[in-house]
């Protein structure tokens, strides 16, 4: 039932871009390390950069497991499910990289997300993923669920932070600078924002 694709285009791209939520999965190299699975959302925070490259905005939070795993080994899987319409699941297996605020590519990457204001969410990085394997499967067992709207809580929480207070917030969190498994997470001090 599954199909492998060479690129993210046409129907596949339309499906991915229409989903209000997707999931990221990463793991450390250590066999007894913690596998991380995270939901991602917020309209406008995901972009298809080209036929084999996607990116999403990495916002403030109390952990930085994805960043830590990508810094260690780069492995990542992204997954989208059809909760409405015809059943479908799409996975992009690939190599990811966190592009931080002080990276020369950061500002150009931000232009790919014109529909979201990064100042409201404590933007930490842009995660860029290069696809190595693109597959879809049936999704027959995925339930129907209705999307109502994005929650506004994240923006309400982090819009009041400036660079200094955001850096302090990250320093207070146990698993932002260092992952659950002791890997380097978000580099601090946080570079000043240019947005």
N, CA and C atoms as an extended XYZ file, in Angstrom:
585
Properties=species:S:1:pos:R:3:atomname:S:1:resname:S:1:resid:I:1 pbc="F F F"
N         0.812       -1.198        0.000 N   UNK     1
C         0.000        0.000        0.000 CA  UNK     1
C         0.849        1.252        0.000 C   UNK     1
N         2.050        1.191        0.594 N   UNK     2
C         2.901        2.364        0.652 CA  UNK     2
C         3.593        2.625       -0.668 C   UNK     2
N         3.978        3.869       -0.861 N   UNK     3
C         4.667        4.267       -2.087 CA  UNK     3
C         5.847        5.150       -1.711 C   UNK     3
N         6.951        4.980       -2.449 N   UNK     4
C         8.146        5.800       -2.252 CA  UNK     4
C         8.176        6.880       -3.318 C   UNK     4
N         8.560        8.082       -2.918 N   UNK     5
C         8.605        9.227       -3.824 CA  UNK     5
C        10.038        9.739       -3.952 C   UNK     5
N        10.361       10.261       -5.090 N   UNK     6
C        11.678       10.855       -5.329 CA  UNK     6
C        11.761       12.290       -4.836 C   UNK     6
N        10.614       12.950       -4.771 N   UNK     7
C        10.618       14.372       -4.432 CA  UNK     7
C         9.303       14.758       -3.754 C   UNK     7
N         9.337       15.913       -3.134 N   UNK     8
C         8.145       16.473       -2.492 CA  UNK     8
C         7.560       17.496       -3.458 C   UNK     8
N         6.582       17.069       -4.231 N   UNK     9
C         5.932       17.974       -5.175 CA  UNK     9
C         4.513       17.503       -5.441 C   UNK     9
N         3.800       18.262       -6.228 N   UNK    10
C         2.449       17.887       -6.636 CA  UNK    10
C         1.532       17.593       -5.465 C   UNK    10
N         0.813       16.476       -5.565 N   UNK    11
C        -0.165       16.068       -4.557 CA  UNK    11
C         0.470       15.899       -3.190 C   UNK    11
N         1.674       15.355       -3.147 N   UNK    12
C         2.370       15.128       -1.887 CA  UNK    12
C         2.668       16.449       -1.177 C   UNK    12
N         3.174       17.414       -1.905 N   UNK    13
C         3.463       18.725       -1.319 CA  UNK    13
C         2.184       19.408       -0.844 C   UNK    13
N         1.141       19.345       -1.650 N   UNK    14
C        -0.136       19.944       -1.285 CA  UNK    14
C        -0.658       19.346        0.019 C   UNK    14
N        -0.562       18.017        0.137 N   UNK    15
C        -1.020       17.341        1.349 CA  UNK    15
C        -0.217       17.808        2.565 C   UNK    15
N         1.104       17.786        2.466 N   UNK    16
C         1.966       18.174        3.590 CA  UNK    16
C         1.681       19.609        4.030 C   UNK    16
N         1.609       20.509        3.088 N   UNK    17
C         1.413       21.923        3.417 CA  UNK    17
C         0.030       22.212        3.994 C   UNK    17
N        -0.938       21.343        3.740 N   UNK    18
C        -2.305       21.569        4.230 CA  UNK    18
C        -2.516       21.087        5.666 C   UNK    18
N        -1.589       20.280        6.197 N   UNK    19
C        -1.797       19.706        7.524 CA  UNK    19
C        -1.476       20.720        8.625 C   UNK    19
N        -2.367       20.857        9.617 N   UNK    20
C        -2.127       21.827       10.688 CA  UNK    20
C        -1.163       21.328       11.763 C   UNK    20
N        -0.831       20.045       11.738 N   UNK    21
C         0.092       19.491       12.722 CA  UNK    21
C         0.948       18.417       12.064 C   UNK    21
N         2.206       18.320       12.514 N   UNK    22
C         3.063       17.215       12.098 CA  UNK    22
C         3.902       16.804       13.290 C   UNK    22
N         4.612       15.698       13.135 N   UNK    23
C         5.377       15.142       14.241 CA  UNK    23
C         6.833       14.966       13.817 C   UNK    23
N         7.750       15.163       14.777 N   UNK    24
C         9.168       14.940       14.521 CA  UNK    24
C         9.657       13.840       15.456 C   UNK    24
N        10.517       12.980       14.949 N   UNK    25
C        11.111       11.921       15.765 CA  UNK    25
C        12.619       11.937       15.568 C   UNK    25
N        13.344       11.898       16.692 N   UNK    26
C        14.806       11.851       16.671 CA  UNK    26
C        15.270       10.938       17.797 C   UNK    26
N        16.537       10.545       17.731 N   UNK    27
C        17.114        9.708       18.789 CA  UNK    27
C        18.617        9.923       18.825 C   UNK    27
N        19.216        9.745       19.993 N   UNK    28
C        20.673        9.807       20.077 CA  UNK    28
C        21.288        8.533       19.516 C   UNK    28
N        22.599        8.524       19.358 N   UNK    29
C        23.285        7.321       18.879 CA  UNK    29
C        23.304        6.228       19.943 C   UNK    29
N        23.319        6.592       21.188 N   UNK    30
C        23.363        5.630       22.279 CA  UNK    30
C        22.147        4.706       22.236 C   UNK    30
N        22.398        3.404       22.337 N   UNK    31
C        21.310        2.423       22.291 CA  UNK    31
C        20.342        2.574       23.448 C   UNK    31
N        20.783        3.101       24.567 N   UNK    32
C        19.884        3.279       25.702 CA  UNK    32
C        19.461        4.742       25.867 C   UNK    32
N        19.671        5.543       24.841 N   UNK    33
C        19.277        6.945       24.881 CA  UNK    33
C        17.778        7.118       24.725 C   UNK    33
N        17.314        8.320       24.963 N   UNK    34
C        15.893        8.640       24.936 CA  UNK    34
C        15.448        9.020       23.531 C   UNK    34
N        14.490        8.271       22.988 N   UNK    35
C        13.886        8.615       21.696 CA  UNK    35
C        12.922        9.772       21.944 C   UNK    35
N        12.948       10.766       21.065 N   UNK    36
C        12.083       11.926       21.226 CA  UNK    36
C        11.062       11.984       20.097 C   UNK    36
N         9.820       12.248       20.461 N   UNK    37
C         8.731       12.426       19.504 CA  UNK    37
C         7.997       13.691       19.895 C   UNK    37
N         7.893       14.652       18.977 N   UNK    38
C         7.295       15.952       19.288 CA  UNK    38
C         6.239       16.340       18.271 C   UNK    38
N         5.103       16.875       18.734 N   UNK    39
C         4.129       17.459       17.808 CA  UNK    39
C         4.555       18.882       17.466 C   UNK    39
N         4.302       19.295       16.245 N   UNK    40
C         4.615       20.656       15.796 CA  UNK    40
C         3.382       21.237       15.123 C   UNK    40
N         3.189       22.521       15.325 N   UNK    41
C         2.055       23.191       14.714 CA  UNK    41
C         2.336       24.666       14.533 C   UNK    41
N         1.329       25.458       14.612 N   UNK    42
C         1.296       26.895       14.368 CA  UNK    42
C         1.360       27.181       12.870 C   UNK    42
N         0.265       27.621       12.356 N   UNK    43
C         0.140       27.918       10.926 CA  UNK    43
C         1.247       28.860       10.475 C   UNK    43
N         1.930       28.480        9.396 N   UNK    44
C         2.985       29.303        8.827 CA  UNK    44
C         4.379       28.955        9.315 C   UNK    44
N         4.501       27.991       10.231 N   UNK    45
C         5.826       27.665       10.791 CA  UNK    45
C         6.536       26.534       10.068 C   UNK    45
N         5.954       26.020        8.986 N   UNK    46
C         6.548       24.954        8.181 CA  UNK    46
C         6.625       25.414        6.731 C   UNK    46
N         7.703       25.029        6.036 N   UNK    47
C         7.855       25.403        4.616 CA  UNK    47
C         8.565       24.308        3.837 C   UNK    47
N         8.120       24.079        2.619 N   UNK    48
C         8.853       23.236        1.677 CA  UNK    48
C         9.811       24.168        0.954 C   UNK    48
N        11.121       23.931        1.097 N   UNK    49
C        12.123       24.808        0.480 CA  UNK    49
C        12.408       24.432       -0.962 C   UNK    49
N        12.440       23.139       -1.236 N   UNK    50
C        12.582       22.633       -2.601 CA  UNK    50
C        12.084       21.196       -2.615 C   UNK    50
N        12.303       20.470       -3.695 N   UNK    51
C        11.725       19.136       -3.852 CA  UNK    51
C        12.256       18.099       -2.861 C   UNK    51
N        13.356       18.384       -2.188 N   UNK    52
C        13.902       17.431       -1.222 CA  UNK    52
C        14.269       18.073        0.119 C   UNK    52
N        13.882       19.325        0.314 N   UNK    53
C        14.262       20.033        1.539 CA  UNK    53
C        13.056       20.742        2.135 C   UNK    53
N        12.864       20.546        3.433 N   UNK    54
C        11.807       21.229        4.163 CA  UNK    54
C        12.423       21.908        5.379 C   UNK    54
N        11.669       22.803        5.995 N   UNK    55
C        12.167       23.482        7.190 CA  UNK    55
C        10.990       23.854        8.069 C   UNK    55
N        11.285       23.966        9.365 N   UNK    56
C        10.273       24.469       10.289 CA  UNK    56
C        10.946       25.312       11.358 C   UNK    56
N        10.144       26.186       11.953 N   UNK    57
C        10.639       27.079       12.992 CA  UNK    57
C        10.631       26.351       14.330 C   UNK    57
N        11.747       26.424       15.045 N   UNK    58
C        11.881       25.800       16.357 CA  UNK    58
C        11.709       26.888       17.412 C   UNK    58
N        10.618       26.801       18.159 N   UNK    59
C        10.257       27.836       19.113 CA  UNK    59
C        10.663       27.467       20.535 C   UNK    59
N        10.614       28.460       21.412 N   UNK    60
C        10.936       28.279       22.827 CA  UNK    60
C        10.090       27.172       23.427 C   UNK    60
N        10.717       26.440       24.311 N   UNK    61
C        10.053       25.375       25.040 CA  UNK    61
C        10.939       24.934       26.189 C   UNK    61
N        10.481       23.969       26.933 N   UNK    62
C        11.214       23.552       28.133 CA  UNK    62
C        12.222       22.443       27.863 C   UNK    62
N        12.314       21.957       26.646 N   UNK    63
C        13.306       20.952       26.250 CA  UNK    63
C        13.915       21.349       24.917 C   UNK    63
N        15.013       20.692       24.586 N   UNK    64
C        15.646       20.902       23.277 CA  UNK    64
C        16.177       19.571       22.753 C   UNK    64
N        15.368       18.518       22.886 N   UNK    65
C        15.808       17.172       22.496 CA  UNK    65
C        16.088       17.071       21.000 C   UNK    65
N        15.198       17.620       20.179 N   UNK    66
C        15.410       17.550       18.727 CA  UNK    66
C        16.722       18.221       18.352 C   UNK    66
N        16.961       19.410       18.875 N   UNK    67
C        18.209       20.119       18.588 CA  UNK    67
C        19.412       19.292       19.018 C   UNK    67
N        19.356       18.712       20.224 N   UNK    68
C        20.484       17.918       20.733 CA  UNK    68
C        20.755       16.707       19.847 C   UNK    68
N        19.715       16.002       19.460 N   UNK    69
C        19.899       14.815       18.616 CA  UNK    69
C        20.433       15.189       17.234 C   UNK    69
N        19.902       16.267       16.671 N   UNK    70
C        20.382       16.687       15.349 CA  UNK    70
C        21.834       17.137       15.406 C   UNK    70
N        22.222       17.805       16.470 N   UNK    71
C        23.625       18.222       16.612 CA  UNK    71
C        24.538       17.010       16.734 C   UNK    71
N        24.031       15.943       17.353 N   UNK    72
C        24.865       14.745       17.512 CA  UNK    72
C        24.943       13.904       16.243 C   UNK    72
N        23.794       13.654       15.583 N   UNK    73
C        23.811       12.678       14.484 CA  UNK    73
C        22.974       13.049       13.268 C   UNK    73
N        22.127       14.066       13.348 N   UNK    74
C        21.381       14.547       12.185 CA  UNK    74
C        20.165       13.743       11.775 C   UNK    74
N        19.926       12.583       12.371 N   UNK    75
C        18.803       11.736       11.942 CA  UNK    75
C        17.470       12.302       12.415 C   UNK    75
N        16.494       12.320       11.503 N   UNK    76
C        15.159       12.822       11.857 CA  UNK    76
C        14.119       12.225       10.920 C   UNK    76
N        12.935       12.012       11.455 N   UNK    77
C        11.778       11.634       10.647 CA  UNK    77
C        10.661       12.620       10.950 C   UNK    77
N        10.028       13.117        9.904 N   UNK    78
C         8.849       13.971       10.022 CA  UNK    78
C         7.642       13.166        9.551 C   UNK    78
N         6.498       13.338       10.207 N   UNK    79
C         5.303       12.582        9.824 CA  UNK    79
C         4.072       13.474        9.851 C   UNK    79
N         3.260       13.345        8.819 N   UNK    80
C         1.979       14.030        8.704 CA  UNK    80
C         0.891       12.976        8.574 C   UNK    80
N        -0.254       13.185        9.233 N   UNK    81
C        -1.410       12.286        9.142 CA  UNK    81
C        -2.610       13.068        8.641 C   UNK    81
N        -3.424       12.418        7.831 N   UNK    82
C        -4.687       13.027        7.415 CA  UNK    82
C        -5.714       12.752        8.491 C   UNK    82
N        -6.084       13.780        9.237 N   UNK    83
C        -7.149       13.650       10.225 CA  UNK    83
C        -8.497       14.021        9.625 C   UNK    83
N        -8.472       14.576        8.421 N   UNK    84
C        -9.678       14.890        7.662 CA  UNK    84
C        -9.438       14.437        6.225 C   UNK    84
N       -10.500       14.200        5.479 N   UNK    85
C       -10.371       13.798        4.080 CA  UNK    85
C        -9.889       12.371        3.921 C   UNK    85
N        -9.399       12.027        2.716 N   UNK    86
C        -8.938       10.664        2.457 CA  UNK    86
C        -7.791       10.278        3.390 C   UNK    86
N        -7.735        9.008        3.807 N   UNK    87
C        -6.682        8.577        4.728 CA  UNK    87
C        -5.315        8.621        4.064 C   UNK    87
N        -4.328        9.098        4.818 N   UNK    88
C        -2.972        9.167        4.284 CA  UNK    88
C        -2.010        9.467        5.442 C   UNK    88
N        -0.834        8.884        5.373 N   UNK    89
C         0.273        9.198        6.265 CA  UNK    89
C         1.492        9.408        5.384 C   UNK    89
N         2.216       10.497        5.602 N   UNK    90
C         3.452       10.767        4.849 CA  UNK    90
C         4.591       10.895        5.844 C   UNK    90
N         5.694       10.212        5.529 N   UNK    91
C         6.905       10.322        6.338 CA  UNK    91
C         8.064       10.782        5.464 C   UNK    91
N         8.831       11.715        6.005 N   UNK    92
C        10.081       12.143        5.383 CA  UNK    92
C        11.194       11.751        6.346 C   UNK    92
N        11.998       10.790        5.918 N   UNK    93
C        13.166       10.361        6.689 CA  UNK    93
C        14.357       11.103        6.108 C   UNK    93
N        15.175       11.689        6.966 N   UNK    94
C        16.288       12.437        6.400 CA  UNK    94
C        17.302       12.882        7.418 C   UNK    94
N        18.052       13.892        7.009 N   UNK    95
C        19.089       14.498        7.834 CA  UNK    95
C        18.665       15.921        8.141 C   UNK    95
N        18.722       16.261        9.409 N   UNK    96
C        18.308       17.585        9.825 CA  UNK    96
C        19.447       18.362       10.459 C   UNK    96
N        19.266       19.660       10.445 N   UNK    97
C        20.275       20.552       11.015 CA  UNK    97
C        19.574       21.762       11.629 C   UNK    97
N        19.917       22.089       12.888 N   UNK    98
C        19.400       23.337       13.439 CA  UNK    98
C        20.243       24.508       12.947 C   UNK    98
N        19.606       25.490       12.355 N   UNK    99
C        20.288       26.705       11.908 CA  UNK    99
C        19.953       27.772       12.938 C   UNK    99
N        20.965       28.172       13.695 N   UNK   100
C        20.759       29.096       14.802 CA  UNK   100
C        20.818       30.549       14.346 C   UNK   100
N        20.415       31.445       15.228 N   UNK   101
C        20.322       32.875       14.928 CA  UNK   101
C        21.610       33.497       14.418 C   UNK   101
N        22.768       32.976       14.834 N   UNK   102
C        24.041       33.565       14.417 CA  UNK   102
C        24.605       32.933       13.148 C   UNK   102
N        23.851       32.041       12.518 N   UNK   103
C        24.262       31.403       11.271 CA  UNK   103
C        23.946       32.357       10.108 C   UNK   103
N        24.861       32.552        9.154 N   UNK   104
C        24.596       33.460        8.024 CA  UNK   104
C        23.353       33.090        7.205 C   UNK   104
N        22.912       31.840        7.253 N   UNK   105
C        21.731       31.399        6.501 CA  UNK   105
C        20.418       31.742        7.197 C   UNK   105
N        20.485       32.092        8.468 N   UNK   106
C        19.289       32.243        9.288 CA  UNK   106
C        18.310       33.277        8.719 C   UNK   106
N        18.780       34.459        8.417 N   UNK   107
C        17.880       35.526        7.952 CA  UNK   107
C        17.198       35.179        6.639 C   UNK   107
N        17.931       34.568        5.710 N   UNK   108
C        17.321       34.180        4.434 CA  UNK   108
C        16.271       33.102        4.668 C   UNK   108
N        16.554       32.164        5.555 N   UNK   109
C        15.574       31.119        5.851 CA  UNK   109
C        14.296       31.709        6.440 C   UNK   109
N        14.426       32.721        7.273 N   UNK   110
C        13.236       33.347        7.860 CA  UNK   110
C        12.291       33.911        6.806 C   UNK   110
N        12.823       34.323        5.665 N   UNK   111
C        11.969       34.873        4.610 CA  UNK   111
C        11.018       33.816        4.046 C   UNK   111
N        11.298       32.538        4.311 N   UNK   112
C        10.455       31.445        3.810 CA  UNK   112
C         9.210       31.231        4.673 C   UNK   112
N         9.089       32.016        5.750 N   UNK   113
C         7.966       31.891        6.677 CA  UNK   113
C         7.253       33.241        6.826 C   UNK   113
N         6.705       33.775        5.728 N   UNK   114
C         6.157       35.139        5.767 CA  UNK   114
C         4.874       35.281        6.582 C   UNK   114
N         4.201       34.189        6.900 N   UNK   115
C         2.908       34.279        7.558 CA  UNK   115
C         2.960       34.119        9.069 C   UNK   115
N         4.168       34.136        9.638 N   UNK   116
C         4.268       33.996       11.092 CA  UNK   116
C         5.242       35.038       11.630 C   UNK   116
N         4.906       35.592       12.770 N   UNK   117
C         5.757       36.582       13.413 CA  UNK   117
C         6.643       35.866       14.426 C   UNK   117
N         7.943       35.684       14.132 N   UNK   118
C         8.815       34.930       15.033 CA  UNK   118
C         9.049       35.612       16.376 C   UNK   118
N         8.802       36.908       16.461 N   UNK   119
C         9.028       37.614       17.728 CA  UNK   119
C         8.031       37.193       18.802 C   UNK   119
N         6.925       36.595       18.402 N   UNK   120
C         5.902       36.189       19.362 CA  UNK   120
C         6.187       34.852       20.027 C   UNK   120
N         7.159       34.104       19.536 N   UNK   121
C         7.286       32.712       19.959 CA  UNK   121
C         8.655       32.323       20.507 C   UNK   121
N         9.560       33.256       20.707 N   UNK   122
C        10.868       32.894       21.226 CA  UNK   122
C        11.630       31.992       20.276 C   UNK   122
N        11.726       32.398       19.029 N   UNK   123
C        12.369       31.578       18.006 CA  UNK   123
C        13.813       31.250       18.388 C   UNK   123
N        14.135       29.948       18.409 N   UNK   124
C        15.477       29.483       18.754 CA  UNK   124
C        16.304       29.128       17.532 C   UNK   124
N        15.656       28.527       16.534 N   UNK   125
C        16.387       28.026       15.366 CA  UNK   125
C        15.405       27.744       14.243 C   UNK   125
N        15.947       27.549       13.047 N   UNK   126
C        15.191       26.992       11.933 CA  UNK   126
C        15.758       25.588       11.720 C   UNK   126
N        14.894       24.589       11.759 N   UNK   127
C        15.329       23.218       11.518 CA  UNK   127
C        15.162       22.938       10.032 C   UNK   127
N        16.268       22.593        9.374 N   UNK   128
C        16.265       22.297        7.942 CA  UNK   128
C        16.477       20.792        7.776 C   UNK   128
N        15.603       20.156        7.006 N   UNK   129
C        15.653       18.706        6.817 CA  UNK   129
C        15.792       18.392        5.332 C   UNK   129
N        16.813       17.610        5.014 N   UNK   130
C        17.013       17.118        3.652 CA  UNK   130
C        16.509       15.682        3.596 C   UNK   130
N        15.553       15.427        2.730 N   UNK   131
C        14.921       14.110        2.641 CA  UNK   131
C        15.868       13.082        2.029 C   UNK   131
N        15.916       11.911        2.643 N   UNK   132
C        16.633       10.759        2.100 CA  UNK   132
C        15.660        9.687        1.643 C   UNK   132
N        14.504        9.623        2.280 N   UNK   133
C        13.454        8.667        1.927 CA  UNK   133
C        12.121        9.343        2.176 C   UNK   133
N        11.250        9.327        1.159 N   UNK   134
C         9.921        9.943        1.255 CA  UNK   134
C         8.906        8.849        0.955 C   UNK   134
N         8.014        8.581        1.926 N   UNK   135
C         7.042        7.505        1.741 CA  UNK   135
C         5.677        7.912        2.249 C   UNK   135
N         4.656        7.329        1.637 N   UNK   136
C         3.327        7.462        2.211 CA  UNK   136
C         2.755        6.076        2.448 C   UNK   136
N         1.802        6.002        3.367 N   UNK   137
C         1.087        4.771        3.659 CA  UNK   137
C        -0.385        5.115        3.825 C   UNK   137
N        -1.214        4.086        3.988 N   UNK   138
C        -2.666        4.269        3.889 CA  UNK   138
C        -3.286        5.142        4.970 C   UNK   138
N        -2.926        4.964        6.220 N   UNK   139
C        -3.553        5.730        7.281 CA  UNK   139
C        -4.984        5.329        7.574 C   UNK   139
N        -5.372        4.107        7.234 N   UNK   140
C        -6.753        3.671        7.429 CA  UNK   140
C        -7.194        3.700        8.893 C   UNK   140
N        -6.274        3.527        9.828 N   UNK   141
C        -6.634        3.482       11.247 CA  UNK   141
C        -6.543        4.844       11.943 C   UNK   141
N        -6.125        5.877       11.221 N   UNK   142
C        -6.035        7.218       11.811 CA  UNK   142
C        -7.450        7.790       11.918 C   UNK   142
N        -7.851        8.248       13.110 N   UNK   143
C        -9.226        8.722       13.275 CA  UNK   143
C        -9.474       10.071       12.593 C   UNK   143
N       -10.737       10.336       12.337 N   UNK   144
C       -11.142       11.671       11.898 CA  UNK   144
C       -11.100       12.594       13.111 C   UNK   144
N       -10.487       13.740       12.950 N   UNK   145
C       -10.487       14.772       13.983 CA  UNK   145
C       -10.581       16.115       13.281 C   UNK   145
N       -11.258       17.047       13.911 N   UNK   146
C       -11.467       18.354       13.298 CA  UNK   146
C       -10.482       19.374       13.867 C   UNK   146
N        -9.825       20.101       12.970 N   UNK   147
C        -8.968       21.218       13.354 CA  UNK   147
C        -9.851       22.444       13.553 C   UNK   147
N        -9.718       23.075       14.701 N   UNK   148
C       -10.508       24.272       14.965 CA  UNK   148
C        -9.678       25.528       14.743 C   UNK   148
N        -8.561       25.643       15.452 N   UNK   149
C        -7.678       26.796       15.296 CA  UNK   149
C        -6.409       26.545       16.097 C   UNK   149
N        -5.376       27.334       15.817 N   UNK   150
C        -4.154       27.265       16.611 CA  UNK   150
C        -4.442       27.822       18.000 C   UNK   150
N        -3.773       27.273       18.993 N   UNK   151
C        -3.847       27.846       20.341 CA  UNK   151
C        -3.029       29.133       20.343 C   UNK   151
N        -3.450       30.103       21.127 N   UNK   152
C        -2.704       31.357       21.213 CA  UNK   152
C        -1.813       31.415       22.455 C   UNK   152
N        -1.770       30.346       23.232 N   UNK   153
C        -1.033       30.335       24.493 CA  UNK   153
C         0.471       30.509       24.318 C   UNK   153
N         1.046       29.891       23.303 N   UNK   154
C         2.496       29.996       23.105 CA  UNK   154
C         2.894       31.442       22.845 C   UNK   154
N         2.177       32.093       21.952 N   UNK   155
C         2.472       33.499       21.652 CA  UNK   155
C         2.248       34.384       22.875 C   UNK   155
N         1.187       34.122       23.622 N   UNK   156
C         0.940       34.922       24.824 CA  UNK   156
C         2.074       34.762       25.839 C   UNK   156
N         2.593       33.538       25.950 N   UNK   157
C         3.654       33.283       26.920 CA  UNK   157
C         4.980       33.916       26.512 C   UNK   157
N         5.374       33.779       25.244 N   UNK   158
C         6.721       34.172       24.844 CA  UNK   158
C         6.819       35.545       24.187 C   UNK   158
N         5.719       36.168       23.838 N   UNK   159
C         5.766       37.504       23.232 CA  UNK   159
C         6.312       38.545       24.199 C   UNK   159
N         6.176       38.291       25.479 N   UNK   160
C         6.641       39.266       26.467 CA  UNK   160
C         8.136       39.149       26.765 C   UNK   160
N         8.835       38.202       26.141 N   UNK   161
C        10.266       38.002       26.391 CA  UNK   161
C        11.107       38.804       25.402 C   UNK   161
N        12.180       39.397       25.892 N   UNK   162
C        13.199       39.948       25.003 CA  UNK   162
C        14.363       38.958       24.991 C   UNK   162
N        15.422       39.266       24.260 N   UNK   163
C        16.533       38.322       24.141 CA  UNK   163
C        17.144       37.966       25.493 C   UNK   163
N        17.313       38.946       26.359 N   UNK   164
C        17.935       38.695       27.663 CA  UNK   164
C        17.053       37.806       28.537 C   UNK   164
N        15.764       38.097       28.595 N   UNK   165
C        14.888       37.289       29.448 CA  UNK   165
C        14.657       35.900       28.860 C   UNK   165
N        14.650       35.809       27.542 N   UNK   166
C        14.514       34.504       26.898 CA  UNK   166
C        15.744       33.650       27.177 C   UNK   166
N        16.921       34.252       27.094 N   UNK   167
C        18.151       33.534       27.419 CA  UNK   167
C        18.108       33.031       28.868 C   UNK   167
N        17.643       33.877       29.771 N   UNK   168
C        17.541       33.474       31.183 CA  UNK   168
C        16.531       32.339       31.355 C   UNK   168
N        15.414       32.407       30.644 N   UNK   169
C        14.413       31.327       30.678 CA  UNK   169
C        15.059       30.004       30.269 C   UNK   169
N        15.816       30.022       29.162 N   UNK   170
C        16.467       28.799       28.691 CA  UNK   170
C        17.489       28.283       29.706 C   UNK   170
N        18.216       29.165       30.327 N   UNK   171
C        19.219       28.758       31.324 CA  UNK   171
C        18.581       28.090       32.545 C   UNK   171
N        17.378       28.510       32.902 N   UNK   172
C        16.693       27.921       34.059 CA  UNK   172
C        16.120       26.537       33.770 C   UNK   172
N        15.883       26.240       32.516 N   UNK   173
C        15.296       24.949       32.157 CA  UNK   173
C        16.389       23.885       32.121 C   UNK   173
N        16.117       22.774       32.783 N   UNK   174
C        17.122       21.722       32.940 CA  UNK   174
C        17.548       21.083       31.617 C   UNK   174
N        16.604       20.955       30.669 N   UNK   175
C        16.923       20.212       29.454 CA  UNK   175
C        16.804       21.055       28.188 C   UNK   175
N        17.315       22.274       28.250 N   UNK   176
C        17.431       23.106       27.048 CA  UNK   176
C        18.896       23.176       26.625 C   UNK   176
N        19.769       23.511       27.526 N   UNK   177
C        21.206       23.573       27.220 CA  UNK   177
C        21.789       22.166       27.043 C   UNK   177
N        21.248       21.211       27.795 N   UNK   178
C        21.697       19.818       27.756 CA  UNK   178
C        20.463       18.926       27.655 C   UNK   178
N        20.519       17.893       26.819 N   UNK   179
C        19.372       17.004       26.612 CA  UNK   179
C        19.170       16.073       27.805 C   UNK   179
N        18.104       15.318       27.773 N   UNK   180
C        17.815       14.316       28.800 CA  UNK   180
C        18.969       13.331       28.959 C   UNK   180
N        19.675       13.059       27.869 N   UNK   181
C        20.784       12.109       27.872 CA  UNK   181
C        22.141       12.778       28.036 C   UNK   181
N        22.156       14.093       28.311 N   UNK   182
C        23.413       14.789       28.537 CA  UNK   182
C        24.108       15.288       27.286 C   UNK   182
N        23.410       15.312       26.161 N   UNK   183
C        23.994       15.831       24.917 CA  UNK   183
C        23.874       17.353       24.869 C   UNK   183
N        24.780       18.027       24.153 N   UNK   184
C        24.651       19.483       23.999 CA  UNK   184
C        23.344       19.832       23.280 C   UNK   184
N        22.589       20.748       23.865 N   UNK   185
C        21.327       21.176       23.277 CA  UNK   185
C        21.465       22.550       22.653 C   UNK   185
N        20.641       23.470       23.108 N   UNK   186
C        20.668       24.833       22.572 CA  UNK   186
C        21.907       25.560       23.048 C   UNK   186
N        22.728       26.075       22.122 N   UNK   187
C        23.906       26.847       22.560 CA  UNK   187
C        23.477       28.172       23.200 C   UNK   187
N        24.042       28.437       24.347 N   UNK   188
C        23.777       29.680       25.062 CA  UNK   188
C        25.104       30.376       25.350 C   UNK   188
N        25.177       31.694       25.383 N   UNK   189
C        24.038       32.604       25.378 CA  UNK   189
C        23.359       32.660       24.023 C   UNK   189
N        22.086       32.959       24.062 N   UNK   190
C        21.303       33.082       22.854 CA  UNK   190
C        21.781       34.295       22.057 C   UNK   190
N        22.144       34.110       20.784 N   UNK   191
C        22.561       35.283       19.993 CA  UNK   191
C        21.414       36.282       19.861 C   UNK   191
N        21.691       37.559       19.758 N   UNK   192
C        20.642       38.566       19.627 CA  UNK   192
C        19.803       38.319       18.373 C   UNK   192
N        18.532       38.633       18.472 N   UNK   193
C        17.654       38.461       17.307 CA  UNK   193
C        17.872       39.620       16.344 C   UNK   193
N        17.680       39.318       15.066 N   UNK   194
C        17.747       40.334       14.026 CA  UNK   194
C        16.379       40.536       13.391 C   UNK   194
N        15.370       39.891       13.953 N   UNK   195
C        14.017       39.969       13.402 CA  UNK   195
C        13.131       40.821       14.272 C   UNK   195
